[in-house]
Amino acid sequence: RKTKLIAVAGVVALAGCAQEPLSPAQQVMTQAAYLDVTTEQCAAVSGFGGLTEMQQRSADLQQKAVSMGAAAGEIENARNRVRTAFAFSSGMQNRFEACNDFMGRSAQIMATT
């Protein structure tokens, strides 16, 4: 009985942390932020290859998100979320592995947008 109570309390606590899903415009803004953070955090790891293209794609995605209804200032919120994810990833692995992950995800964004 005590174990069930603890399990239920844990689920309730986690449910309180749930966030609202991102709107389509916010998702596009997050993709732009992902490219921005990858270029700022992983330039040395990537050998600087493709950084200009990533920066241009980020600018294009930001414009697209604004045209979809995102506020122009939302890019900084998105960057902060992605920077937090990068910091967490770096802490759990190391910077090189985090950059490998972010470069892979950035390549997916570049290929699908």
N, C-alpha and C positions, 0 to 999 in steps of 0.2 A: 504494500500500500504506500509506504513512504517513497519507494523508488518511482512509482507511478506519479505521485504528487510532484516529485522533483522533475521528472520528464515533462509533465504538463507545464510546470512553471518555466522551464527552459524554452519550450515551444512558444509560450505566450510572450516571453521576453524577446525572442527573436522576431516574432510577428510585429512587435512594436518598432523594430528597426527597418521594416520593409519600406522601400521607397516606391513612389508612383513610377510607372513606366515612362520612359522618355517619349515625347512626341516625335513624329517623323522629322520635323525640323531640328529638334534637339539631337536626334540620332545623327543627322548629317553634320551638325556642328561638332559633335563628339568625334566623328571621323576626322574632321579638319583638325581638331585639337590633338588627336592621336598622331597625325602626321607632323604637327608642330613640335610636340614633345619628343618625338623620335628624332627629328632633326636637331633639336637643341641638346638632347642628352646623349645621342649615339653617333654624332658626326665623326668622331675619331675611330670608333669601332667599325663604322660603315666604309671607311676609307674615302669619305666625302662623295662617293659615287651616287648620283641620282638625287642629291639633296635639293638642288635647284628645282628639279621636276616635282619633288614632294612639296616644296614650299609653294609652287604655283598651283598644284592641285589643292592644297589646303585653302589658298585664297579663293579658288573657284568654288570649293565646297562651302566656304563661309558665305559667299554671295548667294549660292543656291539655298542655303538654310534661311537666310534673310528673306529671300523671295518666297519661301514657304511659310514665313511668319515668325521666324526666330528674331528676337531682339538682337541688334548689333552687338550689344555688350555681353551677350551670352557666351561668346567665345572664351572669355576669361574664366567663367564658371566651369566650362567644359575643360579648359586647360588645367584648372586646379584639380578637377576630378581625375584626369589622366595622369597628372604629375603625382598625385597620391598613389595611384595604381603603380606607377613606375617605381616610386620609392618603396612601396611594399614589395614589389617583385625583386628589386635590388637587395632588399633586406633578407628576403627568403632564399635567394640564390646568391648571385653576385652581379655586378654591373654588366659584365660581358654577357652572361646568360639572359639577363633582363633585356639587354639591347638585341640579342638574337631573337627573343620573343617579339619585341616591339617591331623590329625590322620585318619579321615574317608577317605580322598583322598589317603593317603598313603596306607591304607588297600586295596583300589581299585587297586592301582598300583601293590601292592604285589600279588593280586589275578589274575591279568591279564597279568603279564609279566613273 
